[in-house]
Amino acid sequence: MASRAFPRRSAAAAVDDAIPLHEQVRFRGLLTVAVMGASIMQILDTTIANVAIPHMQSALGATSETVTWVLTSYILASAVAMPITGWLADRIGRRELFLGAIAGFIVASMACGAAQSLEQMVAFRFLQGISAAFIGPLSQSVMLDINPPEKQARAMSIWGMGIMIGPILGPILGGWLTESVNWRWVFYVNLPVGLLTLAMMWALLPATRRRDRRFDLFGFSMLALGLSALQLMLDRGAHLDWFDSREIWIEMAVAIACLWMFVIHLFTGRETLFNRQMMADRNLVTAMGFMVVIGIVMFASMALLPPMLQNLFGWPVIDTGWVLAVRGIGILMSMWVAGQLLGKVDARWMVGTGLAIAGLSLWQMSHWSLEMGMRPVIVSGLVQGIGMGLVFIPLNTMAFATIPPQYRTDGSSLLNLLRSIGASVGISVVTTLLGANIQTSHEDLAAHVTNSSTSMLDASTADRFGIAGDTAMAMVNAEINRQAAMVAYIDDFWLMMWVTLAAVPLVLLLRPPKPGGPNASMADMGH
């Protein structure tokens, strides 16, 4: 394949569908670096800005409640724009959309860094989220298309490493930039990476043929309204005390009604946003379910651990980031192993084994205590990384092994969307349960604080000692709070463990790729 003469044509020249895309690529290694650069840049921004939120709040004159719109606007824009990635790629060309998304992401990042008010920051983050929505699915479909079928499993391994490690490295890089330079560099750092990536993609990315595809306005409207309402409900629920708020009830009703109408329209409409043949593929639909679980386990645990380690254990931000980054080593190890085993071992066994290992890591986390050191955190993080890596690569390989190549961009947008929704649901659920369980555990523990359990202090007569008595009781209450918080975190880890293990039987719904390679069925379809 490598010795075959490539046609002399520019990347933007007329497209010859008779030549597979992977044979049109001249420098596959450099193009892979460019695609991964764009992908990692985009995925980093889902977490890199989180650590800078307190600094933004003071600099932009925002309150603790309104500053959360910096994160909400990004997530909301990504969720709404991601489903139309496939339609836009067909209408204006995938190369043009990819380049435009990277350019838009760079401009929006620079605008975020220069924002002088909360309103400006929210608007620019919304624009950044729209551009980011296209980069994720396009990077995955391009990685599949620029590699021949026998190398697509390896390509998914490379792509998956960036997707899984990016959220882990984000808080480390964001914390270092915020403390060492300025919070604005959380956004400015995208400029050198983005410009280099854009130049390489402009020179190396081949064009694809545009297709005349009708836009499903009703379907998109229902999906966009439903996802917007769902994201708003998940992001604002904790602040508004959930269903004690009329706003949450309205958002839930809109989400259910619009998403239900979208599903009915998808299976009954004449020309829909997603092709029904693609939605009938068992592997792709099952993979969507798994992506929800991955979003819950991966992103919900990453949302819980930093505040727990910093507030309960008193670890510095940098130490917390480095300890949590160990799971990235596990991901790299297992993804390499998964790439080597694909085609030799049933991919379903790898997915099931990976989920079981991830469940084991959460079981280990459910046995943590306030007296432990760094070792249990490092070990459980490594184990969880190994489990997630074993799941991600075989799952993505099987998801695309049985659908025609023209549906890859649509399929990738759905997988990325479901992973994002899983993350939003998981983070919202575990943080809500955390707050409720802290209160419940505090009441249970406080009920056991009696004169016999505090021999050095008589709680009933502490008020006689004035300030000294108040101080002693405050110390007792602070320790009860610490213990109650630890119990609440453990309860969350138990819940995530059972969710992970409950997903294991879903591997029976997956169909293994044809013999002769993990993507042999793709080769049979042709390009």
KEVEX-233105 format. One record per residue (C-alpha): residue in three letters; z, x, y. Coordinates in steps of 0.02 Angstrom, whole numbers, plus 50000, padded with zeros to 5 digits. Each point is the difference from the previous one (the first is absolute). Example, Ala and Ser with C-alpha at 12.3 -4.5 7.8 and 13.67 -1.06 7.14 Angstrom:
2
Ala503905061549775/Ser499675006950172/
// end
This chain:
527
Met500005000050000/Ala500465013950118/Ser498335008949977/Arg498964984850041/Ala499065001350166/Phe500704988350130/Pro498814990050108/Arg499765006950174/Arg500674986250108/Ser501354998150131/Ala501554990049964/Ala499414986150113/Ala498224999449932/Ala499264985549907/Val500904996649837/Asp499185001649830/Asp500944988849878/Ala499095008049854/Ile501035015950023/Pro501854998149957/Leu501125004150146/His500875014149908/Glu498325008949986/Gln499704998650187/Val501585009650045/Arg499685018450039/Phe501775006550022/Arg501124988749897/Gly501545011150018/Leu499925000250190/Leu499664981350007/Thr501504997049887/Val501095010050120/Ala499364989650146/Val500294983449912/Met501755005249948/Gly500375006150177/Ala499594982850069/Ser500974991249862/Ile501575010550020/Met499934998650190/Gln499954981049984/Ile501354998349867/Leu501185011850093/Asp500004988350149/Thr500774986149896/Thr501645009749996/Ile499905014550124/Ala500404989150152/Asn501564992349922/Val501155014650040/Ala499425000350181/Ile500444981750033/Pro501695003650085/His499165012550117/Met498604987750040/Gln501294986650038/Ser500825010250137/Ala498375007150069/Leu499124983150008/Gly501494989950059/Ala500014988749846/Thr501424991349910/Ser500455002949817/Glu499134983749955/Thr498415001450103/Val499665018249952/Thr499714994549820/Trp498334992750060/Val499375018050002/Leu500074999449810/Thr499614981549979/Ser498395000650103/Tyr499305014349894/Ile500404991349835/Leu499354983250062/Ala498345007250060/Ser499725009449837/Ala500354984649894/Val498804989250100/Ala498565012550011/Met500055007449825/Pro499204985349906/Ile498375001050102/Thr499725018549960/Gly498704996049867/Trp499054987750110/Leu499935012150147/Ala499485014449887/Asp498534989649937/Arg499494993750172/Ile500075016050104/Gly500025013149863/Arg501465008549917/Arg499665016850084/Glu499974992050173/Leu501584989949966/Phe500945015249933/Leu499535010850149/Gly500404986150122/Ala501704997049918/Ile500475018550012/Ala499435000950182/Gly500954984150042/Phe501565006649913/Ile499945016150103/Val499774990950165/Ala501384987549959/Ser501185014149949/Met499725009050165/Ala500304983750094/Cys501634997149904/Gly500605017450047/Ala499624996650184/Ala500734982350005/Gln501184996850147/Ser500654982849952/Leu500434990249845/Glu498554988050030/Gln498765014450005/Met500755007749843/Val499904983749902/Ala498184997250053/Phe499475017749956/Arg500934999349832/Phe499074983849962/Leu498345008850031/Gln500585014849896/Gly500454988149857/Ile498254992250002/Ser499195017249982/Ala501255005149865/Ala499604984249901/Phe498225006049969/Ile500405018349962/Gly501044996649843/Pro498754989549900/Leu498495009950060/Ser500775016649949/Gln500314993549823/Ser498254992849977/Val499185015750072/Met501005011149882/Leu499364989649854/Asp498194999850058/Ile499805018650043/Asn500565005149826/Pro499054997349836/Pro500824988149875/Glu500755014049896/Lys500925007050154/Gln500604983750076/Ala501705000749913/Arg500315017150079/Ala499424993250168/Met501274985949986/Ser501345012849960/Ile499625009450161/Trp499934984050102/Gly501594993349922/Met500975015750042/Gly499674997550184/Ile500414981449994/Met501645002549907/Ile500615015850088/Gly499544994750177/Pro501444987650021/Ile501225013249937/Leu499435013650119/Gly499894988250149/Pro501874999350041/Ile500165019049980/Leu498555003850117/Gly500514986350120/Gly501805006050007/Trp499495018050029/Leu498774995650138/Thr501244988450085/Glu501425012749998/Ser498985015850033/Val498694993950124/Asn499934981950059/Trp499824982949921/Arg498264998350076/Trp499395013949885/Val500244988049855/Phe498364992650063/Tyr499205015350081/Val500045009449833/Asn498584988649942/Leu498805007650127/Pro499615017149920/Val499984992949823/Gly498954985050051/Leu498705009850098/Leu499755012649858/Thr499874985949874/Leu498784990350110/Ala498855015250021/Met499975003549813/Met499674981849956/Trp498614998950130/Ala499125014949920/Leu500304996449816/Leu500234981449964/Pro498394991849934/Ala499454983150062/Thr499944984549891/Arg498784985550011/Arg500544985550109/Arg500044982749922/Asp499744983150083/Arg501654991649959/Arg500604983950078/Phe501715000350081/Asp501214987349929/Leu500834994650162/Phe501084986349923/Gly500615011049858/Phe500405014550116/Ser500884988650124/Met501124992749865/Leu500385017149926/Ala500345007950170/Leu501144985850056/Gly500924999949834/Leu500275018849996/Ser500515000450183/Ala501304986449973/Leu500635008449842/Gln500185017050084/Leu500884992550151/Met501204990649887/Leu500415015649900/Asp500195011350152/Arg501024987950109/Gly501004991049865/Ala501475012050000/His500144999450191/Leu499944981050006/Asp501184996949852/Trp498574993749893/Phe499974981449966/Asp501304996050131/Ser498565002950122/Arg498674987050037/Glu498735014050030/Ile500195006349821/Trp499744982549929/Ile498414998050104/Glu499335017149947/Met500364996449816/Ala499114983150010/Val498485007750084/Ala499945014349874/Ile500094988449848/Ala498744987350069/Cys498715012850058/Leu500095011249847/Trp499904984749886/Met498434993950091/Phe499265017549990/Val500245000549810/Ile499244982749977/His498535004650112/Leu499765016549907/Phe499744991049834/Thr499024985150066/Gly499045006050153/Arg498145004249999/Glu500055016950087/Thr501755007350006/Leu500825015550072/Phe500155007749826/Asn498784997549857/Arg500724988849864/Gln499285011249864/Met501085014150065/Met501534988750005/Ala499694994949820/Asp500195018149942/Arg501615000949900/Asn500325018350032/Leu499824998750189/Val501114984650014/Thr501335007749887/Ala499945016050102/Met500354989650156/Gly501604993849919/Phe500505017849957/Met499665005450180/Val501294987550061/Val501285008049882/Ile499525017550057/Gly500204994650181/Ile501724992849964/Val500655014949900/Met499225014050101/Phe500184993850178/Ala501604989649982/Ser500935014749925/Met499335011350139/Ala500664987550127/Leu501734999649921/Leu500325018349964/Pro499915008550173/Pro501304988850086/Met501105000549845/Leu500015019049988/Gln500215002550187/Asn501294986450037/Leu501054999849841/Phe499855018249947/Gly499815007750173/Trp498465010349959/Pro498925006850143/Val498274992350026/Ile499075015749945/Asp501055002249841/Thr499724981849957/Gly498135002050022/Trp499885015449890/Val501064992549861/Leu498944984249998/Ala498405010450002/Val500435006249825/Arg499274984049929/Gly498345006250069/Ile500115014549876/Gly500224987549859/Ile498504990150062/Leu498905015650006/Met500535005249824/Ser499734983249918/Met498364996550090/Trp499305016449938/Val500574995749823/Ala499284982450014/Gly498325006950057/Gln499955011649848/Leu500494986249878/Leu498794986650061/Gly498644997549870/Lys501115007749865/Val501494988150004/Asp499964981150024/Ala500274997750187/Arg501074984649967/Trp501295010849912/Met500095011450152/Val500264985350119/Gly501364992549889/Thr500855016949977/Gly499935003450187/Leu500824983350041/Ala501365003349870/Ile500345017250075/Ala500074992450175/Gly501244987249933/Leu501035014349927/Ser500095008350172/Leu500654983950077/Trp501294998749859/Gln500575017650046/Met500134994850183/Ser501054985049952/His501345012149937/Trp500195009650163/Ser501675001850087/Leu500645006150167/Glu500735015649919/Met498335006849935/Gly499025014650071/Met498125002650021/Arg499615002749816/Pro499944981649946/Val498864995750147/Ile498815014249959/Val499954996049813/Ser499724981350022/Gly498675003350134/Leu499085011849885/Val500074987449857/Gln499394985950112/Gly498565010850063/Ile499485003849822/Gly500014981549956/Met499024994450153/Gly498705013649975/Leu499714994849820/Val499724982050056/Phe498885002650152/Ile498525009949931/Pro499694990749835/Leu500254983450090/Asn498705003850134/Thr498815006649868/Met500114984249896/Ala499914988850155/Phe498275006950044/Ala499385003349823/Thr499364982449971/Ile499324994550169/Pro498265004050070/Pro499955014250128/Gln499494988450143/Tyr501704991549989/Arg501015016150013/Thr500344998950186/Asp500564981849986/Gly501055004249848/Ser500795014850086/Ser500434989650153/Leu500874987149889/Leu501005013249906/Asn500555008350162/Leu500424983050075/Leu501074994849851/Arg500915016750003/Ser500384997450185/Ile500604982149969/Gly501095006149857/Ala500775013050115/Ser500344987150135/Val500764987649878/Gly501025013549913/Ile500705007450160/Ser500434982850070/Val500864994149840/Val501035015749968/Thr500585001750181/Thr500504981650006/Leu500945001349835/Leu500805016150060/Gly500764991650152/Ala500594984849901/Asn500725010549859/Ile500945011450121/Gln500914984850069/Thr500374993149826/Ser500585016749932/His501085003050154/Glu500894983549971/Asp500275003949815/Leu500655017550034/Ala501104994850146/Ala500844987049890/His500645014249891/Val500775009650146/Thr501844995549981/Asn501655008550030/Ser500005006749822/Ser498255007550017/Thr500405008550166/Ser501685007849963/Met499925010850157/Leu499734985050113/Asp500734982550002/Ala498564989350063/Ser501154985750045/Thr501045010650119/Ala498655012050066/Asp499964991250168/Arg501795005850035/Phe499415018050016/Gly498844996650149/Ile498495011350016/Ala500455010149846/Gly500044984249894/Asp498354993850071/Thr499205016949966/Ala500615000049821/Met499344982549968/Ala498335004550080/Met499875014849880/Val500354988649852/Asn498694987650062/Ala498715013850026/Glu500255005949821/Ile499824982249937/Asn498364998850098/Arg499355016149920/Gln500444994149825/Ala499274982750032/Ala498385007650064/Met499875011249846/Val500244984849887/Ala498644990750097/Tyr498775014449982/Ile500355000849813/Asp499654981349986/Asp498305002850084/Phe499595014149878/Trp500434988549854/Leu498844986550069/Met498545012150022/Met500295006649824/Trp499834982749923/Val498444996250105/Thr499215016149937/Leu500424996849818/Ala499414981950012/Ala498275006450048/Val499815010549841/Pro499314985749892/Leu498564997850124/Val499175015349923/Leu499484988749855/Leu498824991050120/Leu499055016050040/Arg498425004749906/Pro499765018549962/Pro498395008350061/Lys498605002249873/Pro500085014849879/Gly499225015950063/Gly500955001150162/Pro501074989850116/Asn498524994550104/Ala498664998649868/Ser499814981750040/Met499595004750179/Ala498655011649941/Asp499244985949899/Met499884989350156/Gly499055013250096/His500005002550187/
// end
